Amino acid sequence: MANDTDPIAVTTAFMAAMAQLDYDTGMTYLADDVAYTNMPMGTVHGHDGVRGVLEPFFAPTLENEWVITNTAVNGPIVFMERLDRHRLPNGWAELPVTGVFEVHDGLITAWRDYFDLNTIVQGFTDKA
């Protein structure tokens, strides 16, 4: 984990690791009991819960690019608007996402992603 406790620095470093599918590094930015919610799909807890959602989801991707378009911070809360791009065998699938992160003592304690489930299902179906 980085020594930085600045909420934006922590979330930006986390996103960079996860875009590379570097789960081991990514988990160092998360509290052990992190709550991760994909709003259309529910909440999981802890590192195993996060990996259990993300590893199968990203398994078909050949490359990821997370384009952060806007960031705002309010104390320990970081709002990050982004475009998640996933290169699949037949091209790129794109998903607009807004992530909300709660950062305490240099670790992400809560992560909520808001997106349209139909957009990603259709994108993955068309490009897989």
trRosetta pair geometry for C-beta under 8 A, 3 or more apart (Angstrom, degrees):
i j d omega theta_ij theta_ji phi_ij phi_ji
1 28 3.9 -153 -63 156 75 102
1 29 5.9 148 -125 -78 92 50
1 106 6.8 101 156 143 128 115
1 107 7.3 -33 -141 -89 150 86
2 9 6.9 -119 107 142 150 107
2 10 6.9 -158 59 -104 118 63
2 13 5.3 -54 -14 -171 140 178
2 29 7.4 20 17 -94 92 95
2 106 7.5 -144 83 -167 76 113
3 106 7.6 -57 -179 -135 27 150
4 9 4.2 -66 136 115 145 143
4 10 6.3 -158 101 -61 95 73
4 13 7.4 136 56 -16 125 143
4 106 6.7 149 100 -128 41 104
5 9 8.0 53 67 64 17 118
5 10 6.9 5 -153 -51 27 123
5 103 7.7 154 -178 150 64 115
5 105 6.4 -60 -136 -168 121 27
5 106 3.8 -76 -107 -70 76 89
6 9 4.0 67 75 13 107 113
6 10 6.6 179 81 -14 52 85
7 10 5.7 -56 -144 36 29 111
7 11 6.3 19 163 -11 66 108
7 73 5.6 140 82 -137 125 124
7 75 7.8 79 -18 125 153 38
7 76 5.6 163 -80 -150 137 44
7 77 7.3 19 -176 45 160 11
7 78 4.8 -175 147 -48 111 113
7 101 7.1 162 -174 101 100 109
7 103 3.9 165 -120 49 86 139
8 11 6.1 -59 -144 42 29 103
8 12 5.9 28 159 -19 66 112
8 71 6.2 89 -132 159 110 139
8 73 5.6 -81 -55 -60 102 137
8 78 5.8 155 -87 -116 58 129
9 12 5.9 -57 -141 39 26 110
9 13 6.2 25 160 -16 63 109
10 13 6.1 -60 -149 38 25 107
10 14 6.3 26 153 -20 63 110
10 29 5.7 150 -176 -156 85 108
10 101 7.9 -165 99 140 103 143
10 103 5.0 133 68 -134 145 141
10 106 5.9 175 -91 -159 133 53
10 107 7.3 -147 -162 -93 143 15
10 108 6.4 174 140 -51 119 85
11 14 5.5 -53 -146 37 33 115
11 15 6.2 34 156 -20 66 105
11 29 7.8 140 -94 167 32 137
11 78 4.7 -142 -10 89 158 159
11 80 6.2 -162 146 -42 137 142
11 99 7.7 167 -168 112 126 127
11 101 4.7 160 -101 52 127 163
11 103 6.6 -107 -44 -57 95 131
11 108 6.7 101 -90 -84 76 119
12 15 5.8 -53 -146 36 29 110
12 16 6.4 32 153 -21 63 105
12 68 7.4 -49 -117 -33 86 168
12 71 7.8 -11 -72 -105 103 157
13 16 5.7 -53 -148 33 32 113
13 17 6.6 31 154 -17 64 104
13 29 6.1 172 95 -90 100 140
14 17 5.9 -58 -153 36 30 108
14 18 6.2 20 156 -12 67 111
14 26 5.9 82 -157 -145 71 73
14 29 3.8 -143 -86 98 103 160
14 30 7.3 101 -129 -50 131 79
14 101 7.9 146 57 -124 148 154
14 108 6.2 26 -73 -23 166 140
15 18 5.8 -60 -142 43 31 107
15 19 6.2 38 157 -27 66 104
15 66 5.5 -122 177 94 106 148
15 68 6.9 77 125 -62 162 122
15 80 7.2 -140 -63 158 149 162
15 82 7.6 -168 -151 -82 144 163
15 99 8.0 169 -89 51 119 162
16 19 5.9 -50 -147 29 28 113
16 20 7.0 16 155 -7 59 107
17 20 6.1 -70 -161 43 32 104
17 22 4.5 -93 -169 72 80 109
17 25 4.1 -140 -141 102 134 110
17 26 4.1 -177 111 -71 120 74
17 29 7.0 164 31 -3 141 129
18 21 7.1 36 -171 -85 42 30
18 22 7.2 -103 -75 51 26 68
18 23 7.6 59 -112 -92 69 52
18 26 4.5 86 -68 -111 80 139
18 54 7.3 -74 -153 -162 111 153
18 64 7.9 -65 131 104 66 152
18 66 7.5 32 89 -16 95 149
19 64 4.8 -151 -162 107 63 109
19 65 6.4 50 -165 -123 121 24
19 66 4.5 -122 -90 8 118 105
20 64 7.4 -135 -65 59 20 106
21 58 5.8 -179 -105 138 114 148
21 61 7.7 176 -62 80 133 118
21 64 6.6 125 -41 12 92 128
22 25 4.3 6 133 32 117 114
22 26 5.9 141 93 -24 70 92
23 26 5.3 -58 -139 41 31 116
23 27 6.1 35 163 -26 67 104
23 51 5.7 70 -162 -111 137 104
23 54 7.3 162 -104 94 110 127
23 55 6.8 0 -77 -77 150 99
24 27 6.2 -52 -151 28 24 109
24 28 7.5 30 149 -25 55 100
25 28 5.8 -52 -164 19 40 115
25 29 7.8 31 147 -14 64 99
26 29 6.2 -61 -169 29 42 107
26 30 7.2 28 144 -13 70 110
27 30 5.5 -63 -153 37 47 111
27 47 4.7 49 -145 -134 122 117
27 50 7.2 161 -103 75 87 135
27 51 7.3 -13 -77 -55 122 109
29 107 6.6 163 174 -134 41 59
29 108 5.6 40 138 2 86 108
30 34 4.2 -51 -175 -33 105 152
30 47 6.3 145 88 -89 129 79
30 50 6.5 -83 -137 -13 175 164
30 107 6.3 64 175 -172 14 93
30 108 5.0 -43 -108 64 61 99
30 111 7.6 -58 -114 -18 108 130
31 34 4.8 139 59 -61 78 78
31 104 7.4 12 -60 59 136 96
31 107 4.2 108 -64 135 76 130
31 108 6.5 -135 -3 81 81 44
31 109 4.6 24 6 -101 143 66
32 46 6.3 -6 163 -128 58 83
32 47 6.8 -49 -140 -19 51 101
33 45 6.2 -12 -167 -177 64 105
33 46 5.9 -25 -117 -78 39 76
33 109 7.5 10 83 -149 80 80
34 45 7.0 166 83 -155 47 54
34 46 6.5 136 46 -90 71 17
34 47 7.3 79 31 -62 112 54
34 50 6.5 11 86 -46 126 129
34 107 7.7 -123 -74 156 105 102
34 108 5.9 37 -120 106 127 84
34 109 6.0 -154 -111 -154 67 28
34 110 6.8 176 -160 -81 71 29
34 111 6.5 16 177 4 118 101
35 43 5.7 -6 -174 -169 94 119
35 44 7.8 162 -154 82 50 37
35 45 5.6 -21 -100 -102 63 79
35 109 7.3 21 20 149 83 62
35 110 4.8 -7 60 -116 97 80
35 111 7.4 178 90 31 54 60
36 43 6.7 151 79 -152 42 64
36 44 5.3 -17 63 61 96 85
36 45 7.5 175 20 -87 75 28
36 49 6.4 170 38 113 110 106
36 50 4.8 101 -6 -96 157 89
36 53 6.8 -153 108 34 131 147
36 110 7.8 176 -77 -159 39 46
36 111 4.8 -5 -115 66 76 103
36 112 7.8 176 -158 -79 41 41
37 42 6.9 -108 -139 141 75 25
37 43 4.3 -28 -92 -93 88 84
37 44 7.9 169 -80 19 44 57
37 110 7.8 2 5 -172 103 89
37 111 7.2 177 29 94 64 55
37 112 4.5 -4 64 -115 107 79
37 113 7.1 -171 96 28 60 63
38 41 4.2 7 89 44 112 109
38 42 6.9 10 58 48 81 45
38 53 6.7 -179 -15 -176 127 144
38 113 5.4 -15 -115 63 61 107
38 115 7.7 -41 -162 37 86 102
39 112 6.4 62 -59 -177 92 94
39 113 6.5 -133 -5 90 87 53
39 114 4.8 29 0 -107 147 63
39 115 7.2 149 43 27 106 55
40 115 7.0 -76 -6 74 117 69
40 116 7.6 81 -53 -153 142 23
40 117 3.9 -154 138 -49 167 118
41 53 7.8 136 109 -141 139 123
41 117 7.1 129 -49 -99 92 126
44 49 3.0 179 157 172 107 113
44 50 6.3 177 94 -62 121 43
44 52 6.4 -162 -156 64 158 111
44 53 5.6 -165 7 -32 149 123
45 49 4.9 99 56 -1 33 160
46 49 4.9 100 59 7 73 104
46 50 7.2 -138 102 -4 40 88
47 50 5.8 -56 -148 36 33 109
47 51 6.2 27 157 -13 68 109
48 51 5.9 -57 -143 43 30 108
48 52 5.9 37 155 -27 64 111
49 52 5.5 -55 -145 34 27 116
49 53 6.8 20 157 -13 61 103
50 53 6.2 -63 -157 36 30 104
50 54 6.1 4 160 -1 69 117
50 111 7.9 53 -111 51 121 135
51 54 6.1 -67 -132 49 29 97
51 55 5.3 26 178 -22 72 115
52 55 6.9 -29 -107 30 16 105
52 56 7.5 4 177 1 45 108
53 56 7.4 -88 -175 41 21 95
53 57 6.3 9 154 -15 62 124
54 57 5.5 -66 -143 41 33 113
54 58 5.8 10 170 -3 74 114
55 58 6.5 -67 -139 47 23 95
55 59 6.5 51 155 -58 60 91
56 59 5.4 -25 -151 -14 35 122
58 61 4.9 -52 -165 23 70 122
58 64 6.8 -34 -139 -57 118 134
58 86 7.5 -141 -127 -128 74 123
60 88 5.9 17 135 -127 105 98
60 89 7.7 -73 177 -13 97 94
60 124 7.1 98 73 -156 141 107
60 128 5.8 -17 172 -123 152 102
61 64 5.6 39 152 -60 149 88
61 86 4.5 -87 -112 -163 121 100
61 87 6.4 93 -165 61 81 55
61 88 6.3 -66 -110 -81 55 68
62 87 4.7 -68 64 102 97 99
62 88 6.6 146 3 -114 96 19
62 89 7.0 118 -33 -68 127 50
63 86 7.6 159 84 -158 51 42
63 87 4.0 18 52 35 93 124
64 84 7.2 -28 -162 -168 101 84
64 85 6.9 142 -163 83 50 61
64 86 5.6 -13 -106 -105 76 67
64 87 7.5 -135 -67 15 32 78
65 84 7.9 151 83 -161 50 41
65 85 4.2 -11 63 63 95 113
65 87 7.8 58 -3 -25 98 97
66 82 5.3 9 179 172 89 140
66 83 7.5 164 -158 79 46 47
66 84 5.4 -12 -110 -108 80 68
66 85 7.3 -164 -78 25 33 72
67 82 5.9 154 80 -164 49 79
67 83 4.3 -6 58 55 109 96
67 84 7.9 -154 26 -70 70 24
67 85 6.6 48 -9 -10 103 112
68 71 6.2 16 169 -51 121 105
68 80 5.9 -51 -136 -169 107 102
68 81 7.4 109 -162 79 60 51
68 82 4.8 -39 -101 -99 52 101
69 81 5.1 -58 66 105 96 98
69 82 6.1 164 7 -105 81 37
69 83 6.4 64 -31 -13 118 92
70 79 7.7 -18 116 115 94 95
70 80 7.5 169 90 -152 56 38
70 81 4.1 20 51 42 96 117
71 78 6.7 -18 -164 -170 95 97
71 79 6.9 155 -156 84 44 61
71 80 5.2 1 -108 -107 82 73
71 81 7.5 -141 -65 26 43 70
72 78 7.5 157 82 -156 45 50
72 79 4.5 -3 57 54 93 109
73 77 6.8 153 -157 85 56 55
73 78 5.2 -18 -102 -103 83 70
73 79 7.5 -160 -75 21 35 72
74 77 4.8 -12 64 63 87 107
74 79 7.7 37 2 -11 98 104
76 102 5.7 43 128 -163 104 69
76 103 5.1 -150 -169 64 83 65
76 104 5.7 22 -154 -74 147 68
77 100 6.7 -11 -168 -171 97 93
77 101 7.2 153 -155 80 48 51
77 102 5.8 -22 -98 -100 69 68
77 103 7.8 177 -81 18 22 77
78 99 7.9 3 107 109 90 92
78 100 7.3 162 83 -154 52 45
78 101 4.5 -10 58 58 101 102
78 102 8.0 -172 20 -77 74 23
78 103 6.4 36 -7 -8 113 117
79 98 6.8 -10 -170 -175 88 102
79 99 7.5 157 -158 85 41 52
79 100 5.6 -12 -104 -104 67 77
80 98 7.1 156 81 -159 47 54
80 99 4.6 -14 63 62 100 99
80 100 7.7 -179 22 -78 73 31
80 101 6.9 23 0 -2 115 110
81 96 7.8 -8 -172 -170 87 90
81 97 7.7 167 -154 92 46 50
81 98 5.1 -21 -102 -106 69 83
82 96 7.7 165 91 -152 42 50
82 97 5.4 -17 67 67 86 92
82 98 7.6 148 20 -97 67 35
82 99 6.7 3 15 3 116 107
83 94 5.8 -10 -179 -165 102 106
83 95 7.3 151 -162 74 55 41
83 96 5.7 -31 -105 -97 72 60
83 97 7.5 149 -106 21 21 78
84 94 7.1 150 81 -157 52 51
84 95 4.6 -18 62 63 102 97
84 96 7.9 -179 20 -86 76 10
84 97 5.3 34 -12 0 112 128
84 115 8.0 -37 21 -96 125 153
85 92 5.4 -13 -169 -167 100 117
85 93 7.4 155 -156 78 50 45
85 94 5.2 -16 -102 -102 74 79
85 95 7.9 -175 -75 24 33 67
86 92 6.8 141 72 -156 41 63
86 93 4.8 -18 63 60 98 95
86 94 7.7 -177 21 -79 70 34
86 95 7.5 22 -2 3 107 107
86 123 7.5 106 52 132 110 124
86 124 7.5 -7 87 -90 141 86
86 127 7.9 142 97 91 93 148
87 91 7.3 -97 -144 162 67 23
87 92 5.3 -37 -96 -94 64 73
88 91 6.6 -3 60 63 84 42
88 92 7.4 145 18 -107 76 20
88 93 5.8 37 -6 -10 121 108
88 124 6.7 143 -72 -136 155 60
88 127 3.9 109 61 129 131 108
88 128 5.3 -72 177 -87 140 48
89 127 7.2 151 55 156 59 71
89 128 6.5 53 34 -167 103 34
90 126 7.4 -128 93 135 129 60
90 127 4.6 -162 71 -157 92 53
90 128 6.9 -11 18 51 110 12
91 126 8.0 -44 62 121 115 93
91 127 4.9 -112 64 -128 78 107
92 127 7.0 -108 77 -126 11 154
93 120 7.0 85 153 -143 125 61
93 123 3.2 115 -156 156 107 110
93 124 5.5 19 -104 -68 172 51
93 126 7.2 140 -97 62 102 96
93 127 4.7 -140 -52 22 99 147
94 123 6.4 -150 39 -129 42 148
95 115 5.6 32 169 -162 110 143
95 116 7.9 -156 -152 54 89 74
95 119 5.7 132 -122 115 80 114
95 120 4.7 15 -96 -81 134 96
95 123 6.4 -132 -61 25 88 159
96 115 6.6 165 90 -127 56 93
96 116 7.7 34 63 15 91 98
96 119 7.3 -33 32 135 79 166
97 113 5.4 -21 -167 -164 118 103
97 114 6.8 141 -162 70 63 51
97 115 4.5 -36 -104 -70 77 118
98 113 7.4 151 79 -155 42 53
98 114 4.7 -14 62 57 93 106
98 115 7.5 167 22 -64 61 69
99 111 6.6 -16 -168 -167 106 86
99 112 6.9 153 -156 82 55 48
99 113 5.0 -22 -99 -99 80 74
99 114 7.6 -171 -78 18 32 72
100 110 7.8 -16 112 117 86 99
100 111 7.5 159 82 -153 51 40
100 112 4.6 -9 56 59 98 100
100 114 7.5 41 -7 -11 101 106
101 108 5.3 -59 -163 -132 110 110
101 110 7.0 160 -155 88 41 61
101 111 5.3 0 -107 -106 78 75
101 112 7.9 -164 -70 26 39 65
102 108 6.9 109 71 -159 51 62
102 109 5.0 -56 98 62 102 92
102 110 4.0 32 30 45 116 99
102 111 7.8 -130 24 -60 70 45
103 106 7.1 2 178 -128 102 10
103 107 6.8 167 -151 82 69 27
103 108 5.6 -39 -95 -93 75 55
103 109 7.1 154 -112 7 21 83
104 107 6.4 -29 69 62 63 78
104 109 5.1 10 22 -20 109 132
108 111 5.6 31 163 -56 129 105
115 119 6.8 -106 166 55 97 123
115 120 6.6 53 133 -27 132 120
116 119 4.2 77 85 -4 105 112
116 120 7.5 160 90 -5 62 81
117 120 6.3 -64 -156 41 37 100
117 121 6.1 34 153 -19 72 110
118 121 5.6 -56 -140 40 33 111
118 122 6.0 30 162 -16 67 110
119 122 6.2 -61 -149 40 23 107
119 123 6.2 22 155 -19 62 112
120 123 5.4 -53 -140 39 34 113
120 124 6.1 29 162 -15 68 106
121 124 6.2 -59 -146 40 25 104
121 125 6.1 25 155 -20 62 113
122 125 5.6 -57 -142 38 28 113
122 126 6.1 25 161 -17 65 110
123 126 6.1 -58 -145 38 25 107
123 127 6.2 -6 166 5 62 119
124 127 6.3 -74 -138 51 25 94
124 128 5.6 36 168 -42 69 111
125 128 6.4 -40 -128 15 20 111
